[in-house]
Amino acid sequence: MIKKLLIISISLILFGCGSNNGKQKSKEILGKNIKISEIKPESIIRLNISSGVTEPLNEVKVVTKTGGTVKRINFKNGDKVKKGQIILVLEDQEVQSAYLKAQATYISNKADFEIKKKNYEKFKQLYEKQLISEEEYLVKKTNFLQGESALKNSEATYLAAKKDYEDLIVKAKLNGVITDLNLKLYEKITPNSDLVTVVDDSKMLVKTGVSVHEISELSVGNKAEIDLEGIENNYFGNVYEINPVANKDNKKYQIKVEIENPEGKIKKGMYSKVLVETGSKRGYLVPKNAIVIKELYSYIFVVENGEAKRIKVERGYSNNEKQEIISDELYSNMKLVTEGQFLLEDRDKVNILN
């Protein structure tokens, strides 16, 4: 009898344990395991990503109008130069002769004009006192006017010849670096040839473009990040100039981004990727992998009362690994499903894992 009771007790215990395990397994089966994160409205900074090529903020290309023979070269490409320093000297006898001739003619006409001016003023006074005839007065007046005209013409010729002569001595018009200097001593240079370019590389520019949707939010001074090819660290700059007229080919609005270049590492012609801030707004940003695509629509899942709720959303601004989502159903501190969302259906029971 005792033996039978012992067997019955053991059976009941085993049955009870089996029942508990079954209930536990049933409970686990009821909910799908997920992970969540709470998100809130935040400031979304919009970025325009485009490309461009660096160029100096200021540079001066020297072109010779007259040509000449290279007499002296004081610098080479890559040398630093200060404003006013003589870079090179050309020599041209015709330019020098034209200058000296124009100078002499101007000096002569100036002296002749002074004499005619004094005579005209003297005869004008006499005519006003009726001491000379009108004919005599008009002769002096005509001489004065002709002398004035000759003086002005000779002055214009002299100033042009003087500039041509002075331009044979090529000076730096700003502080910078010598570039594009490809001349040799005693080389004969033809008129209208490029001689040298002086680049102020302390500040550089990158030209790029923004769309019509971004131009209204863009302002001079907006921040920009520049990723330069061949340079490890990124540079930061500001929008320097905005062209309010779109390019007729690509319909983009050109902007210029200014970059400080104190160490001179940024060179002219470097390819760069430019990220420009084009405005900000309040909104919801979620990890891109939290968005589920079904039948070409975008959805997210949030947890409400232990259930997964599916919300249809529109995609807004994309910011690296995050995506702006737009919907009237969004709210602050919502429990967004970030793992397990691809196995969910609307109103599924869920188990939130830590």
C-alpha positions in Angstrom: 0.0 0.0 0.0 2.8 2.4 0.9 4.6 1.5 -2.3 1.5 2.4 -4.4 1.1 5.8 -2.6 4.8 6.6 -3.3 4.4 5.9 -7.0 1.2 8.1 -7.2 3.0 11.0 -5.5 6.0 10.9 -7.8 3.6 10.8 -10.8 1.7 13.9 -9.6 5.0 15.8 -9.0 6.2 15.0 -12.5 2.8 15.9 -14.0 2.9 19.2 -12.1 6.4 20.1 -13.3 5.4 19.2 -16.9 2.3 21.4 -16.7 4.4 24.4 -15.4 6.9 24.0 -18.3 4.1 23.9 -20.7 2.6 27.1 -19.4 6.0 28.8 -19.5 6.6 27.7 -23.1 3.2 28.8 -24.0 3.8 32.2 -22.5 7.1 32.5 -24.5 5.4 31.6 -27.7 2.7 34.3 -27.2 5.2 37.2 -27.6 8.0 37.9 -30.2 11.3 39.1 -28.8 12.3 42.6 -29.7 14.5 45.5 -28.6 13.4 49.1 -28.4 14.7 52.6 -28.0 12.8 55.8 -27.0 13.1 58.7 -29.5 12.1 62.3 -29.1 11.8 65.3 -31.5 15.2 66.8 -32.2 16.8 69.5 -34.2 17.6 68.1 -37.7 20.4 69.9 -39.5 20.1 69.5 -43.2 23.3 68.9 -45.2 23.9 69.3 -48.9 26.5 66.9 -50.2 28.2 67.8 -53.4 31.7 68.1 -54.9 34.0 70.8 -56.1 37.6 71.8 -56.9 39.6 74.2 -54.7 40.8 77.5 -55.9 42.4 80.5 -54.2 40.2 83.2 -52.8 42.5 85.8 -54.4 45.0 85.3 -57.3 46.5 87.6 -59.9 47.5 86.4 -63.4 50.0 88.7 -65.1 49.7 89.0 -68.9 52.2 91.1 -70.9 50.5 93.5 -73.3 53.7 94.4 -75.2 55.9 91.3 -74.9 59.7 91.6 -74.7 62.9 89.7 -73.8 63.3 88.2 -70.3 66.1 90.1 -68.7 65.8 88.9 -65.1 63.9 86.3 -63.0 63.9 86.7 -59.2 61.6 83.8 -58.1 60.6 80.3 -59.1 57.3 78.4 -58.7 56.4 77.7 -55.1 58.3 80.7 -53.7 56.6 83.1 -51.3 56.4 86.7 -52.5 55.3 89.9 -50.9 53.3 92.6 -52.5 55.5 95.0 -54.4 58.5 92.7 -54.9 59.9 92.4 -58.4 59.2 89.0 -59.8 60.8 89.4 -63.2 62.0 92.1 -65.7 61.4 92.3 -69.4 63.3 94.5 -71.9 61.9 96.0 -75.1 63.5 98.9 -77.0 60.4 99.8 -78.9 58.3 100.1 -75.7 61.1 102.3 -74.1 61.4 104.5 -77.2 57.6 105.0 -77.4 57.6 106.0 -73.7 60.4 108.5 -74.0 58.9 110.0 -77.2 55.4 110.3 -75.6 57.0 111.9 -72.5 58.8 114.5 -74.5 55.7 115.4 -76.6 53.6 115.7 -73.4 56.2 118.0 -71.7 56.4 120.2 -74.9 52.6 120.4 -75.2 52.2 121.2 -71.6 54.6 124.2 -71.9 53.0 125.4 -75.1 49.5 125.2 -73.4 50.7 127.3 -70.4 51.8 130.0 -72.8 48.5 129.9 -74.8 46.5 129.9 -71.6 48.3 133.1 -70.3 47.8 134.8 -73.6 44.1 133.9 -73.8 43.5 135.2 -70.2 45.3 138.4 -71.0 43.5 139.0 -74.2 40.2 138.1 -72.6 40.6 141.0 -70.1 41.6 143.4 -72.9 38.5 142.3 -74.9 36.2 142.8 -71.9 37.6 146.4 -71.6 37.1 146.8 -75.3 40.8 147.5 -75.9 41.1 144.9 -78.6 38.9 143.6 -81.4 36.8 140.5 -81.2 38.8 139.0 -84.0 42.0 139.3 -82.0 40.3 137.8 -79.0 38.9 134.8 -80.9 42.3 134.0 -82.4 43.8 133.7 -78.9 40.8 131.7 -77.7 41.1 129.3 -80.6 44.9 128.8 -79.9 44.1 128.2 -76.3 41.5 125.5 -77.1 43.7 123.8 -79.6 46.6 123.8 -77.1 44.3 122.3 -74.5 43.2 119.5 -76.9 46.8 118.7 -77.9 47.8 118.6 -74.3 45.0 116.1 -73.3 45.8 113.9 -76.3 49.5 113.8 -75.6 48.8 113.1 -71.9 46.7 110.1 -72.8 49.4 108.8 -75.1 52.1 109.4 -72.5 50.2 107.7 -69.7 49.6 104.6 -71.9 53.2 104.5 -73.0 54.3 104.9 -69.4 52.2 102.0 -68.2 53.5 99.8 -70.9 57.1 100.7 -69.9 56.5 100.2 -66.2 54.8 96.9 -66.9 58.1 95.6 -68.2 59.0 95.3 -64.5 56.6 92.7 -63.1 55.8 93.2 -59.5 53.6 91.2 -57.1 50.2 92.8 -56.6 49.5 90.8 -53.4 51.2 88.5 -50.9 51.2 85.0 -52.1 52.9 82.1 -53.9 54.4 82.1 -57.3 52.8 79.7 -59.8 52.7 79.1 -63.6 56.1 80.8 -64.1 57.5 79.0 -67.1 60.1 81.4 -68.5 63.8 81.3 -69.3 66.4 84.1 -69.3 66.6 86.0 -72.6 63.5 84.2 -73.9 61.5 86.3 -76.4 57.9 86.8 -75.2 55.2 87.7 -77.6 52.5 90.2 -76.8 49.5 89.1 -74.7 51.3 86.1 -73.3 50.8 84.8 -69.7 53.9 85.5 -67.5 53.1 84.4 -64.0 50.3 84.0 -61.5 50.5 85.0 -57.8 48.2 83.0 -55.6 47.1 84.1 -52.1 46.7 80.6 -50.6 45.9 81.8 -47.1 42.3 81.4 -47.9 40.8 78.9 -50.4 37.4 78.5 -52.1 35.4 75.5 -53.2 32.6 76.1 -55.8 29.7 73.8 -55.6 25.9 73.8 -56.1 22.6 73.4 -54.2 19.1 72.7 -55.4 16.1 75.0 -55.6 14.7 73.4 -52.4 17.9 74.3 -50.4 18.7 77.8 -51.7 15.9 79.4 -49.7 17.3 78.1 -46.4 20.9 78.9 -47.2 22.7 82.0 -46.0 26.1 83.5 -46.2 28.1 82.2 -43.2 26.5 78.8 -43.0 28.9 76.1 -41.9 30.5 73.6 -44.2 32.7 70.5 -43.9 35.2 69.8 -46.6 36.8 66.4 -47.3 39.8 67.0 -49.5 41.4 64.3 -51.7 44.9 63.6 -50.5 44.5 65.2 -47.1 43.7 63.0 -44.1 41.8 65.5 -41.8 38.7 67.4 -42.9 38.6 71.2 -43.0 35.7 73.4 -41.9 34.6 76.6 -43.6 31.7 78.9 -44.3 29.5 79.8 -47.2 31.2 82.9 -48.7 29.0 83.7 -51.7 25.6 82.6 -53.1 24.7 83.1 -56.7 20.9 83.8 -56.8 20.6 82.6 -60.4 20.5 78.9 -61.3 22.9 77.3 -63.8 21.0 76.8 -67.0 22.5 73.3 -67.5 22.2 71.6 -64.2 19.6 74.0 -62.5 21.9 74.2 -59.5 22.6 77.5 -57.6 26.4 78.0 -57.3 27.8 78.7 -53.9 31.4 79.3 -52.8 32.7 77.9 -49.5 35.7 79.7 -47.9 38.3 77.7 -46.1 41.2 79.0 -43.9 44.5 77.6 -45.1 47.1 78.8 -42.6 49.5 76.0 -43.2 49.2 76.0 -46.9 48.3 72.3 -47.2 45.3 73.0 -49.5 46.5 73.5 -53.1 44.7 74.8 -56.1 42.8 72.2 -58.0 42.2 69.7 -55.3 39.0 67.6 -55.6 36.8 67.8 -52.6 33.5 66.6 -51.1 31.5 69.4 -49.5 28.9 69.1 -46.8 27.0 72.4 -46.4 24.4 73.1 -43.7 21.3 74.3 -45.5 19.0 74.9 -42.6 17.4 73.1 -39.6 14.0 72.0 -38.3 12.4 69.9 -35.5 11.6 66.3 -36.3 12.1 62.6 -35.7 15.3 60.9 -36.7 15.4 57.1 -36.5 18.0 54.5 -37.4 17.6 53.6 -41.1 17.4 49.9 -40.3 14.4 50.5 -38.0 12.3 51.3 -41.1 10.5 48.3 -42.7 9.6 48.4 -46.4 6.4 46.6 -47.4 4.8 46.9 -50.8 6.9 50.0 -51.6 5.7 51.8 -48.4 7.8 52.7 -45.4 6.7 51.6 -41.9 8.0 51.6 -38.3 6.8 49.6 -35.4 6.3 51.0 -31.9 5.2 49.2 -28.7 1.9 50.1 -27.1 0.4 48.0 -24.2 2.6 45.1 -24.9 1.7 45.0 -28.6 3.5 46.1 -31.8 1.8 48.9 -33.6 2.7 49.5 -37.3 2.8 53.1 -38.4 3.1 54.2 -42.0 5.7 57.0 -42.4 7.1 59.3 -45.1 10.8 59.6 -45.5 12.2 63.1 -45.0 15.8 64.2 -44.7 18.5 61.5 -44.6 21.4 62.2 -42.3 24.2 59.6 -42.5 22.9 56.5 -40.6 19.7 58.1 -39.6 16.5 58.9 -41.5 13.8 61.6 -40.8 10.3 60.1 -40.6 7.1 62.0 -41.0 3.6 61.0 -39.8 0.8 62.4 -37.8 0.9 59.4 -35.5 4.4 60.1 -34.2 4.7 61.2 -30.6 7.4 62.0 -28.1 9.1 59.2 -26.1 7.6 56.6 -28.4 9.1 53.1 -28.0 10.5 52.4 -31.4 11.3 48.8 -32.3 15.0 48.7 -33.4 15.5 44.9 -33.4 13.1 42.2 -34.5 10.9 44.6 -36.5 11.2 42.6 -39.7 9.4 39.6 -38.1 6.5 41.6 -36.8 2.9 42.1 -37.9 0.6 44.8 -36.7 -0.7 44.0 -33.2 1.7 41.2 -32.5 2.4 40.5 -28.8 6.0 41.3 -28.0 8.6 40.6 -25.3 11.0 43.5 -24.8 14.6 42.4 -24.3 17.2 44.4 -22.5 
